[in-house]
Amino acid sequence: MSSQVAFSPSDAFFAALNKRHEAAGRGSDGYGWLEAVPEHLAKSDLALLGKLQHGDSESDTCVLWVETESDCRALVESLWTWLDDAPEPQ
C-alpha cells in the first residue's frame, strides 16, 4: 500500500518559502517544489530519497509518494522540519 503527501505551495504558509525559492531561481509552484524536495532529501536522508516517487504534481500542487506508511511518516517529518526551520528570505 502506497502513501501520498500532497501540498499546495500557493497556501499562505508557503509565502516566505516561495520568495526564497524564487530568489534561488527555482519555481515556487508545484513543479518547483517537486524539484526541491529531492534536493533536500539528498542532503538529509539518502535512503528516503531512494524510496521517493513523484506523483501527479501540477502547478498548484506538489504530490509525492512512497511505498510504506513508515516511509510516509519519515517523509512528512523530514518535510515539516525542513519547512518549519527555513530562514526568512532576505
C-alpha positions as CSV (number, residue, x, y, z in Angstrom):
1,M,0.0,0.0,0.0
2,S,1.5,3.3,-1.0
3,S,1.1,6.6,0.9
4,Q,1.0,10.1,-0.6
5,V,2.0,13.5,0.5
6,A,0.4,16.5,-1.3
7,F,0.6,20.2,-0.6
8,S,-0.3,23.4,-2.3
9,P,2.6,25.9,-2.4
10,S,0.1,28.7,-3.1
11,D,-1.0,28.4,0.5
12,A,-0.2,31.3,2.8
13,F,2.2,29.1,4.8
14,F,4.5,29.0,1.7
15,A,4.6,32.7,1.0
16,A,8.1,33.4,2.6
17,L,9.4,30.0,1.4
18,N,8.3,30.7,-2.1
19,K,10.2,34.0,-2.1
20,R,13.3,32.0,-1.1
21,H,12.7,29.6,-4.0
22,E,12.3,32.4,-6.5
23,A,15.5,34.1,-5.2
24,A,17.3,30.9,-5.8
25,G,16.0,30.7,-9.4
26,R,13.6,27.9,-8.7
27,G,9.9,27.9,-9.4
28,S,7.5,28.4,-6.5
29,D,4.8,26.2,-8.0
30,G,4.2,22.5,-7.5
31,Y,6.8,21.7,-10.1
32,G,9.4,23.8,-8.4
33,W,8.7,22.2,-5.1
34,L,8.8,18.8,-6.8
35,E,12.5,19.6,-7.8
36,A,13.3,21.0,-4.3
37,V,12.2,18.1,-2.2
38,P,14.6,15.5,-3.7
39,E,17.4,18.1,-3.4
40,H,16.5,18.4,0.3
41,L,16.4,14.7,0.8
42,A,19.8,14.3,-1.0
43,K,21.3,16.4,1.8
44,S,19.3,14.9,4.7
45,D,18.1,11.3,4.0
46,L,19.6,9.5,1.1
47,A,17.7,6.3,2.0
48,L,14.4,8.0,1.9
49,L,15.3,9.8,-1.4
50,G,15.8,6.3,-2.9
51,K,12.2,5.4,-2.0
52,L,10.6,8.7,-3.1
53,Q,8.2,8.6,-6.1
54,H,6.8,11.5,-7.9
55,G,3.1,11.7,-8.1
56,D,0.7,13.7,-10.3
57,S,2.1,17.2,-9.5
58,E,0.8,20.2,-11.2
59,S,1.3,24.0,-10.9
60,D,-1.0,24.3,-7.9
61,T,0.0,21.1,-6.1
62,C,3.2,19.1,-5.3
63,V,2.5,15.4,-5.0
64,L,5.0,12.8,-3.7
65,W,4.5,9.2,-2.6
66,V,6.3,6.3,-1.0
67,E,5.5,2.6,-0.7
68,T,5.1,2.2,3.0
69,E,3.4,4.0,5.9
70,S,6.6,4.3,7.8
71,D,8.4,5.9,4.9
72,C,5.5,8.3,4.6
73,R,5.8,9.3,8.2
74,A,9.6,9.8,7.7
75,L,8.8,12.0,4.6
76,V,6.3,14.1,6.4
77,E,8.6,14.6,9.4
78,S,11.5,15.5,7.2
79,L,9.4,18.0,5.1
80,W,7.9,19.5,8.2
81,T,11.3,20.0,9.9
82,W,12.8,21.4,6.8
83,L,10.0,23.8,6.0
84,D,9.4,24.9,9.6
85,D,13.1,25.7,10.1
86,A,13.6,27.5,6.9
87,P,15.0,31.0,7.3
88,E,13.1,34.0,6.2
89,P,14.3,35.4,2.8
90,Q,16.5,38.5,3.0
